[in-house]
């Protein structure tokens, strides 16, 4: 019969994070795994309304070139992205938001 080594049945040392958790349990660290899912801010905050008369809100969804920011970048859901695009078109028509951005 083989003799059991005392180190064999002892728990091995597991590296720990600063907070005491096991290293590697968070998949977002170090670029591994799926990135964090973006949440639609209009679904999360029901008090925020999409309105074409609010150009400050709409400017957050326009690039520096004057284009609409896509859903995959902004994180809005399909329903609110449609409402944003309609509000942006209306705001452009009454000159609250520019169609193009002039380079200075």
N, C-alpha and C positions, 0 to 999 in steps of 0.2 A: 504494500500500500504506500502511495506517495505521501510524503509529509507535507502538510499545508503550511505555506509561508504566511507569516502574520501580516505582511503587506498585501497579500493577494485578496484577503477577505476584508481589508480595511477600505473605507470609501476613498476614492481618489480625490485629489484636490481639484476642484472646479474653479476656473478663473471667475472672478466676480467683477461687476461694474462698481462704480462709485456708490450706487444706492444699494448694493448688496444682491442685485439680481444676477442671474447667470448671463454670461457674455453670449451674444448671438441670438437672444430671444427676440430682439427687436429687428424685424426684417428691413427696416428703412435705413438702418445705420450702415454706412460704408457703401451705399449704392446697390445693395443686394435687395432682391424682392421687388414687389410692386410699389410704386410711389403712392403717397397718401391720396385718397380720393378727395376731389374737390367738391365742396358742398355749395349748392345754389344759395346765394345770400338772400334772395327774395323769398325762397321757401323757408329758410331758417329764421329770418326776421320778417314776420308778417306785417309789421308796421311800415316797412319801406315799400312805397308804391312807385311803379314805373309811370312817369308822366312826361309828356313831350315838353311841358312848360318848365321842367327842371333841368336846365342844361348842365349844371354842376354834376348831377348824377350821371348824365349821359356821357360827359367827357371822360369818365372813368372807363368807358367801354369803347373808346375810339383810340386808335394808334396815333403815333406822332405824324403819320402820313395822312390821317383823316379817314382811315378805313375802320370798319367795325371789327372789334376783337372777336375771334371765333369762340365757340362754346368750349372747345377743348382747352383753351387758354384761360378764359374767364371763369369757367366752372359753373355757368348758369345752366339750368335745365332747358329742355326744348321749348316748353311752354313760355317761359320767361324770356328766352332768346328771341322768340317770335315777337313778343310784346316790346322788347327792347328795339328790335329792328324797325318796327312800325313807329315807335315813338321817335326814334332817331330820324327817320324819313320825314316825319311831320315837323320836327324841330328844324331840320334843314330847309324845308319849304318856307317857313316863316322867319328864317335867318337867325335862329337862336344858336345854331351850331353850324360851322362852316362846312361846305361841300368838300373843299380841299384846303390844305394848310400851305400857306406860302412860305417858301424858304427864305430865311434872312441871312 
